[in-house]
Amino acid sequence: ARVLAYADLSGIDSHGSARLPAYVGAIGGGAIAVDGEPSVHSDGGAVALVDGHDLLGHPVTTLAFEEAVSRARRYGIGWVNVRRSSQEIDSEIAIATMNKAVAMKIGPPRSARTG
């Protein structure tokens, strides 16, 4: 809810509460999982992989971003890829360095990264 509200308040209506009907439909149709938690795999020091287990993309990407920041604090840089997130993407990447953090989208050109 926090991410949707933030998108609405930031004027990014396409990624805010307007997405709720689509999310409800995807959950009802089984495309988005509702049970479980995202998990961190392939721990490689500054690099990791977050498996979203087909859960809603917001908490999955939040975990990846927090993980990248944590790794940046330890190693000076953190790079975290995401797989199996409900977002319409092939991969989310969160990169953090000691002073900056970046989220990127890699995948088909059907949705643009906002923010």
N, C-alpha and C positions, 0 to 999 in steps of 0.2 A: 504494500500500500504506500509506503514511504517513497519508493521510486516512482510510482505512478503519479502521486501528488506532486513530487518535485518536477516531473515532466510537465504536468499541467501548469504549475506555477511559473515555469520557465518558458512557457509559450510553445512547448513542443507537444502539441495536442495529439499528434499521430502516435506518440509513445506514452501517453498518459491514460487516464481513466477510459478514454474512448476504446482502448484495447480490451477492456473487461469482457464484452460479449464474445470476442474471439477466443479469449483465454478460457472462458466458461465452456464454450463449444468444444475446444480442443481437449479440455479435461474430460468432458462428457464422452467424447469420441475416443478417448484413450491415447491421444497423441501427446498429452502432457501427463506425466506421472504425478501423483499426489503423495505417495508414501516414499519415505527414504530421505537421505541427505546426500548432498554432493560430497565427493571424497577426493583427497589428494593422492596422486600416484606418481610413479616415475621420479621420485625424489632424486635430484642430481645437483645438490648444492644450491646454486643460484637459480636453477631451472626446475620446474615441476609441471605436472599435468593434473588438471582437475577434471574428474569425470562427473558430469551433471546427472547421470542416470535418467535422462529424459525429463528432469524436473523443470519447473518454471525458470526461465533464464535469469531473472533478477537476482535471486539468492545465489545462484551458481556463479554468476559473474562477480557478485560482491565478494564471495569467498576467494575467487581467483585474484581479484584486485588486492584484497587484504593479504593474501599469501605472497603476492609479488612485493608488496611494501615490506612485509616481514623479512623476506629474503634480501631485499635491498639493504635493510638495516644490518643484516648479518654479513653480507658479501659485497656490498657496494652497488649491486645491481640485482634485480629479480625479474625473471621471465617465466610467465605461467600461461600455458595453452589450456583451452577448454574443449572438451568433446562431449557429445550427447547432451546438449542444452536445448531447451525448447525453442530458443530463438531461431529464426529462419537463417541460420548461418552454418558454415562448416566449422569455423573455429573462431573463438574469441581469444585475444591475447592481451594480457595485462603485463605491462613492463613498468618497472619502477627503478629509479636510481635514488641516490641519497637526497637529491633535491627536487626531482620531478617524477611524476607518474603519468602514464599514458595508457589508454585502452584503445585497441584497434580491432577492426573486423576484417577477417579474411574469409572469403567465400564468394558465392555467386552474387552478381550485382543487382539483386532484387530488393535489397533494403539498404539504405544509407545510414551510416553512423551519424548520430546526432550529438550535440553538446560540445 
